[in-house]
Amino acid sequence: MGNPTRAVTRALDILLCFSEEEPELGLTAIAARLGLHKSTVHRLLATLQAERFVQRDPVTNSYRLGTRLLELAALVPKQSDLARRAWPHLTRLVQQYRETADLAVFDGESMVYLEVIQCSRPVRLAVAPGRSLSLHSTASGKACLAYLPEAQARRLVAADLARYTKRTLTDEGALWRDLELTRQRGFAIAFEEQEEGINAVAAPVLDRAGHPMAAIALAGPAFRLPLECLLEMAPAVRAAADAIAAEVGTNDIFPAMPDGLGQQPEREKGE
């Protein structure tokens, strides 16, 4: 009899082969990627298909993720106390500023959207719960990076400074200066750093030790959210993050809002 634990691990490895860039893969490609015999992969895929974790295209014989995963993913926000606590605060931010609000959780290597509440205005964000984004290129990610222990933050920064737009901070020195500013004021700002034309402001939700669990953000098109608008929204975003932290049993450890909050930092001038 085979090792059941190894079989589970291999099945999970198969699911993790799929990505936004490669939503469909063939048997040969999966076997080559995992270094397994095609017969082994075929047997595991058959089990996953029977349980609706993958689907097979009858024409191309390629595989894609199945609807069973969607059903399980839908349970996450419903079962998450963090998401439940955050929902009314996100809703109020959307009502107040008429921009999209979101809650993203820090998973140790990236930010994963848990809740997204879209505004009713014509231009909105094309994001959905479950999407994963880099830490250094998003306001939510930088809000969390700024409050991680320095050694952990440096490891994460060294591992990924990919460029997504011409404004993405790919220089470590520039990013560390941005993170220091984030710690000073209690919120992070991103100027078209993950996606062209999108600006955002975010604040971290901290646990009792002052470490980030998640971040909440307001985001929208850059033409509607220049620096002055982001700074205007920042206190409300930060207050909402504090309130969520308090409701899930953490401490509000931010100091009082520093003087000069509305002053334009050097890297932001002229943007």
C-alpha positions as CSV (number, residue, x, y, z in Angstrom):
1,M,0.0,0.0,0.0
2,G,1.3,3.4,-0.9
3,N,2.0,6.1,1.6
4,P,-1.3,8.0,2.1
5,T,0.5,11.2,3.4
6,R,2.7,11.3,0.3
7,A,-0.4,10.8,-2.0
8,V,-2.1,13.8,-0.3
9,T,1.1,15.9,-0.7
10,R,1.3,15.0,-4.4
11,A,-2.3,15.8,-4.9
12,L,-1.8,19.2,-3.4
13,D,1.3,19.8,-5.5
14,I,-0.8,19.1,-8.6
15,L,-3.3,21.8,-7.5
16,L,-0.5,24.3,-6.9
17,C,0.8,23.8,-10.4
18,F,-2.1,25.9,-11.7
19,S,-1.8,29.7,-11.7
20,E,-3.3,32.8,-13.2
21,E,-0.6,32.7,-15.9
22,E,-1.2,28.9,-16.6
23,P,-4.8,28.1,-15.8
24,E,-4.8,25.0,-17.9
25,L,-2.1,22.2,-18.0
26,G,-1.8,18.9,-19.6
27,L,-0.8,15.6,-18.0
28,T,2.7,15.6,-19.5
29,A,3.4,19.2,-18.3
30,I,2.2,18.4,-14.8
31,A,4.2,15.2,-14.6
32,A,7.4,17.0,-15.8
33,R,6.9,19.9,-13.4
34,L,6.6,17.6,-10.4
35,G,9.1,15.0,-11.5
36,L,6.6,12.2,-11.3
37,H,5.6,9.3,-13.6
38,K,2.7,10.2,-15.8
39,S,0.8,7.1,-14.5
40,T,1.1,8.4,-11.0
41,V,-0.1,11.9,-12.0
42,H,-2.9,10.4,-14.1
43,R,-4.2,8.4,-11.1
44,L,-4.1,11.4,-8.8
45,L,-5.8,13.6,-11.4
46,A,-8.6,11.0,-11.8
47,T,-9.3,11.2,-8.1
48,L,-9.2,15.0,-8.1
49,Q,-11.5,15.0,-11.1
50,A,-14.0,12.6,-9.4
51,E,-14.2,15.0,-6.4
52,R,-14.5,18.1,-8.7
53,F,-11.1,19.6,-7.6
54,V,-10.0,19.6,-11.2
55,Q,-11.9,19.5,-14.6
56,R,-10.7,17.9,-17.8
57,D,-11.3,19.5,-21.2
58,P,-12.6,16.6,-23.4
59,V,-11.3,18.3,-26.5
60,T,-7.7,19.2,-25.5
61,N,-7.4,16.7,-22.6
62,S,-5.9,19.6,-20.5
63,Y,-6.9,20.1,-16.9
64,R,-8.1,23.2,-15.0
65,L,-9.1,23.8,-11.4
66,G,-12.6,22.6,-10.5
67,T,-15.7,24.1,-9.0
68,R,-15.2,22.3,-5.7
69,L,-12.4,24.8,-4.9
70,L,-14.8,27.7,-5.6
71,E,-17.3,26.2,-3.1
72,L,-14.5,25.9,-0.4
73,A,-13.2,29.4,-1.1
74,A,-16.6,30.8,-0.6
75,L,-16.6,29.5,2.9
76,V,-13.5,31.3,4.0
77,P,-14.9,34.8,4.4
78,K,-18.1,33.4,5.9
79,Q,-16.1,31.6,8.6
80,S,-13.5,34.3,9.2
81,D,-14.0,36.4,12.3
82,L,-11.7,39.0,10.8
83,A,-13.7,39.4,7.7
84,R,-17.0,39.5,9.6
85,R,-15.6,42.3,11.9
86,A,-14.1,44.2,9.0
87,W,-17.3,44.2,6.8
88,P,-19.1,47.1,8.4
89,H,-15.9,49.2,8.6
90,L,-15.2,48.6,4.9
91,T,-18.8,49.4,4.0
92,R,-18.6,52.7,5.9
93,L,-15.4,53.6,4.0
94,V,-17.1,52.9,0.7
95,Q,-20.1,55.0,1.6
96,Q,-18.0,57.9,2.9
97,Y,-15.5,58.1,0.0
98,R,-17.2,56.3,-2.8
99,E,-14.2,54.2,-3.7
100,T,-13.4,50.5,-3.4
101,A,-12.5,49.2,0.0
102,D,-10.8,45.8,0.6
103,L,-9.4,43.6,3.4
104,A,-6.3,41.6,2.5
105,V,-4.6,39.1,4.8
106,F,-0.9,38.6,5.1
107,D,0.0,35.0,4.4
108,G,3.7,35.2,5.1
109,E,4.8,35.9,1.6
110,S,2.1,38.0,-0.1
111,M,-1.3,39.7,0.4
112,V,-4.4,37.8,-0.3
113,Y,-7.7,39.6,-0.8
114,L,-10.3,38.3,1.7
115,E,-13.1,40.9,1.1
116,V,-13.6,43.5,-1.7
117,I,-16.5,46.0,-1.6
118,Q,-16.8,47.8,-4.9
119,C,-18.0,51.3,-5.1
120,S,-20.8,52.3,-7.5
121,R,-18.7,54.8,-9.5
122,P,-18.1,54.1,-13.2
123,V,-14.3,53.2,-13.0
124,R,-13.7,50.5,-10.4
125,L,-11.0,47.9,-9.5
126,A,-10.9,44.6,-11.2
127,V,-10.1,42.6,-8.1
128,A,-11.8,39.7,-6.3
129,P,-11.4,37.7,-3.1
130,G,-8.7,35.1,-3.4
131,R,-6.3,37.1,-5.6
132,S,-2.8,37.2,-4.3
133,L,-0.5,40.3,-4.7
134,S,3.1,41.2,-4.0
135,L,4.0,42.9,-0.8
136,H,6.3,45.7,-2.1
137,S,4.0,46.9,-4.9
138,T,0.7,47.4,-3.0
139,A,-0.4,49.8,-0.3
140,S,-1.7,46.9,1.8
141,G,1.6,45.0,1.3
142,K,3.7,47.9,2.3
143,A,1.5,48.6,5.3
144,C,2.3,45.0,6.5
145,L,5.9,45.0,5.5
146,A,6.5,48.2,7.6
147,Y,5.4,46.4,10.8
148,L,7.1,43.1,10.4
149,P,10.3,42.3,12.4
150,E,13.2,43.8,10.4
151,A,14.9,40.5,9.7
152,Q,11.7,38.9,8.3
153,A,10.9,42.0,6.2
154,R,14.4,42.1,4.7
155,R,14.2,38.4,3.7
156,L,10.9,39.1,1.9
157,V,12.2,42.2,0.2
158,A,15.3,40.4,-1.0
159,A,13.2,37.6,-2.4
160,D,10.9,39.7,-4.5
161,L,11.3,43.2,-5.9
162,A,9.6,42.5,-9.3
163,R,8.7,45.5,-11.4
164,Y,5.0,45.7,-12.3
165,T,4.9,49.3,-13.5
166,K,7.3,52.2,-14.0
167,R,6.5,53.4,-10.5
168,T,7.1,50.1,-8.7
169,L,9.8,50.5,-6.0
170,T,12.5,48.0,-7.1
171,D,15.4,49.7,-5.3
172,E,15.7,48.4,-1.7
173,G,16.9,51.8,-0.4
174,A,13.8,53.6,-1.8
175,L,11.5,50.9,-0.5
176,W,13.0,51.0,3.0
177,R,12.6,54.8,3.0
178,D,9.0,54.3,2.0
179,L,8.4,51.7,4.8
180,E,10.0,54.0,7.4
181,L,7.6,56.8,6.4
182,T,4.7,54.2,6.6
183,R,5.7,53.4,10.2
184,Q,5.9,57.1,11.1
185,R,2.5,58.0,9.9
186,G,0.6,54.6,10.4
187,F,-0.5,54.1,6.8
188,A,1.0,53.3,3.4
189,I,0.4,54.9,0.0
190,A,0.9,53.3,-3.4
191,F,1.1,55.4,-6.5
192,E,0.4,53.1,-9.5
193,E,3.0,50.7,-8.2
194,Q,1.0,47.4,-8.8
195,E,-1.2,48.5,-11.7
196,E,-1.0,51.5,-14.0
197,G,-3.6,54.1,-13.1
198,I,-4.5,52.8,-9.7
199,N,-3.6,54.5,-6.4
200,A,-4.3,53.3,-2.9
201,V,-4.0,54.0,0.8
202,A,-3.8,51.2,3.4
203,A,-3.3,50.7,7.1
204,P,-2.3,47.4,8.9
205,V,-4.5,45.4,11.3
206,L,-2.0,44.5,14.1
207,D,-2.1,41.7,16.7
208,R,-1.2,42.2,20.3
209,A,2.5,41.9,19.6
210,G,2.3,44.7,17.0
211,H,2.7,42.3,14.1
212,P,0.5,42.6,11.0
213,M,-2.3,40.2,10.4
214,A,-4.0,42.0,7.6
215,A,-4.5,45.4,6.1
216,I,-7.5,47.4,4.9
217,A,-7.3,49.8,2.0
218,L,-9.2,52.3,-0.2
219,A,-8.2,52.2,-3.8
220,G,-9.3,53.8,-7.1
221,P,-8.2,55.4,-10.3
222,A,-5.2,57.7,-10.0
223,F,-7.1,60.6,-11.6
224,R,-9.7,60.5,-8.8
225,L,-7.1,59.8,-6.0
226,P,-4.2,62.1,-6.2
227,L,-2.0,62.6,-3.1
228,E,-4.2,65.1,-1.4
229,C,-7.2,62.8,-1.6
230,L,-5.2,59.8,-0.3
231,L,-4.0,61.9,2.7
232,E,-7.6,63.0,3.4
233,M,-8.8,59.4,3.5
234,A,-5.8,58.1,5.5
235,P,-7.0,58.9,9.0
236,A,-10.4,57.1,8.4
237,V,-8.6,54.1,6.9
238,R,-6.2,53.9,9.9
239,A,-9.1,54.4,12.4
240,A,-11.0,51.5,10.8
241,A,-7.9,49.3,11.0
242,D,-7.5,50.1,14.7
243,A,-11.2,49.4,15.3
244,I,-11.0,46.0,13.6
245,A,-7.9,45.1,15.6
246,A,-9.6,46.1,18.8
247,E,-12.7,44.0,17.9
248,V,-10.7,40.9,17.2
249,G,-8.9,41.2,20.5
250,T,-5.7,43.1,19.7
251,N,-4.4,46.4,21.0
252,D,-4.5,49.7,19.3
253,I,-0.7,50.4,19.5
254,F,-0.5,53.3,17.0
255,P,0.8,56.6,18.5
256,A,-1.2,59.8,18.0
257,M,-1.3,61.0,14.4
258,P,2.0,62.8,13.8
259,D,2.2,66.4,13.1
260,G,2.7,67.3,9.4
261,L,0.5,64.4,8.2
262,G,-0.5,66.3,5.2
263,Q,3.0,67.3,4.2
264,Q,4.1,65.9,0.9
265,P,7.1,63.5,1.4
266,E,10.1,64.0,-0.9
267,R,9.5,61.1,-3.2
268,E,5.8,62.1,-3.7
269,K,6.4,65.7,-4.7
270,G,5.4,66.5,-8.2
271,E,3.5,63.2,-8.6
